[in-house]
């Protein structure tokens, strides 16, 4: 079995995800005052974990070359799609948790209400970035894995005038779907990739709708 050199292992999201989870638990249970509501501590911990994961992941993505991405794609592990769906579900749950955070603001001081609103806004932004970054990672991995295994066939994504896309290209593809629930000038050329893009588009539609509803709740909390 092929084992990637240490140089290429930093593209694996699992260690960064584990560190992020540990950081989130520490923030939620130890670093925040006990008088904060449970929902507030959970969302603060979630935001801390998301920030750690996004910063470390984007740092690795921007430093990665197509060759490094191609070599990493040889080290497939089971459960990638399950991990993607679990992270997406957790991000969606964090959006709904905002409803509990803002459901009862009566009797709270202005400073606490403002703090809740800031936490809610950060949760929305962080969760939205996390979902589409995770899909970008999956698109990139699937692209180079498929071209490694079936090198005689055309790639599962067709980037105009580009045969060795980097993570910027996959971030572009992912966030366009996230913002519009449709693909742009990048063409999907495989059934699996079309199914993944369809799933991404459906999730994006409901995710963006939920964000709109939570935004209304945030505005209502300020009135």
N, C-alpha and C positions, 0 to 999 in steps of 0.2 A: 504493500500500500504506500502511495506517495505521501511523504511528510514534508510540508512546506518549511523552508529555512526560517530562522527567527526573524529575518528581515521582513518576511511577508505575513507573519502571524498577527501583526498589529491591525490588520484589516478585519479580523474576527471580532464581531460585536459582543460576543458572550462575556469576555472579561470586563469590558467597559460597562456592560449592562449590570453585571453583578456588583461592581464597585458603586454604580449609581444607586442600586437598590439599598446597599448597605448605608450609603450616605443619606438617602431619603429617610430610612428608619432612624438613624442617629438624630437627624434634625427634628423629626416628628416626636421622638420620645425623650430625648435628653437635652437638646439645645434650646428648646422653646419653653417659655414659662407655663406652668401647669394650669394657670387660670384661663388660658386660651381655650376656646371651644375645641372639641375633638375634630370637627370638620375643618377648622382653621389650621390646626397642627398637621392634619393629614395633607391638606393642599399645600402648605408650606414645604413639607417634606417631599411631596411630589414635585414641586417646582425645583427644589434643590437637586433632586435626582435627575430630572429632565435636563437641567442646565449642565450638570457634569457630563451627562451622556452626549448631549449635542455638541458641546465644546470639544470634547475629546474625539468624537466621531468626525465632525467637520474638519478638525485639524488633520486627522489621518486621511480623510477623503481628498483634501486639497493637496496633500503631499504625494498621493498615490499616482503612479504612472500606469498607462494601459498594460504594460508588461507585468507590473506587480499585480494588477487586478486579474490578469489572465492566469497567473500562477496560483493566486489564491482560489480561483474558481475550480481548481483541481482538487481542493480539499473539502468536498461537499460533505456536510453532516446532516443527519436526519433531523427533521423538525423545523426547518427554516420557515416554512409557511405557517406552521403552528405558532412559532415565536412571533412572527409578524402579526398574526391575528390577535394574539394575546396582548401585545403592546398596543395595538390599535384599540382593542376593547378597553384596556386600562385608560388610555387617553380619552376615550369617549366617556368612560365612567367619571373621570375627573371633571369633565364639562358638566355633567349632571350633578356632581357634588356641589357645584357652585350654587345650585338652587337651595341646598340645605344651608349653605353659608349665608345666603342673603334672605332666607325665608323669615328670619326674625331679627330685625334690627331695632325694634322698639326698646327704649330704655337704655340703649347703648350710647356712649359718648360719640361726638362727631369724629374724633380721632380714630376710634375703633371702627366706625362705619367706613371711613376713608381707607383704613388699613385693609378691611375686608374687600373693598372695591378694587384696591391695587392688587391684592392677592388673586382675585377673580380674573382681572385683566391679564396678569402674568400667566395664569393657568391656561387661559384661552390661547394666548400667543404661543406658549411653550408646547401645549398639546398639539396645536395645528402644525407647528414646525416638526414635531416629533413624528407624527403620522406620515407626512410626505417625505421626510428624510429616510424613514424606514422603508418606504416603497422604493425610493431611489436606490437604496442599497440592494434591495431584492432585484430590481430591474438590471442593475449592473452585474450582479452575481449571475443571474440567469443568462444574460447576454453572453458573457465570457465563458460560462460553463457550457452552454449549448454550442458555441463556436469551437470550443476545445474538443467536445465529444463528436460533433458532426461537422467537421471542418470543410467537408465538401458541399455542404448546403449553405444557403444564404443566411445571414444573421437574423435573429428573431425580431430585431428592430433595425430599421433602415434610417440612419441619420444622413441628411443631405450633405454630400461632399465630405463625408467623414467615415473612415474605415476603422479607426482606433479611438472610439469615444472615451473620454475620461469621466470622472464623477460629475464635473460641471454639466456635461451633456445629459446625464441621467437625472441630475437635480432639475434641470430645465424641463425634461420630459415629465417628471413626477409632479412638479409644482404647477405646471400648466394643467394637468388633469385635476390637481387639487383645487385650483381656482376656477376652472371652467367645466369640470366633469366631462371633458372630451380631449382627444389628442389634437396635436397641431400639425406641424410639418413633418414630424417624425412618424414613419409608417410602421405599424405592427405587421409582421410577416409570418407569425406562427400562431397556431391555435392556443397554445398555453399562454403566450404573452397577451393575446387578445382577451382571454379569460381573466388574467391578472389585471389588465387595464380596466376591464369591465367591473371587476370587484372594487378596484380603486375608485372608479368613477361613482359607483353606488355609495360607497362609504363616504366619499367626499360630499356628495349631495346631502346626505343626512347629517353629516358632521357640520357642514356649513349652515344648514338650517338650525341645528341645535345651538351653534354659536350665535346666530341672529337672535334666537329666543333668550339666550343668556345675556346678551348685550342689552336687550330690553329690560331684563331684571336688574342689571347693573344701573341703568339709567333710572329705573323706578326707585332703587335704593338711595339714590342721591337726591331725589325730590322730597 
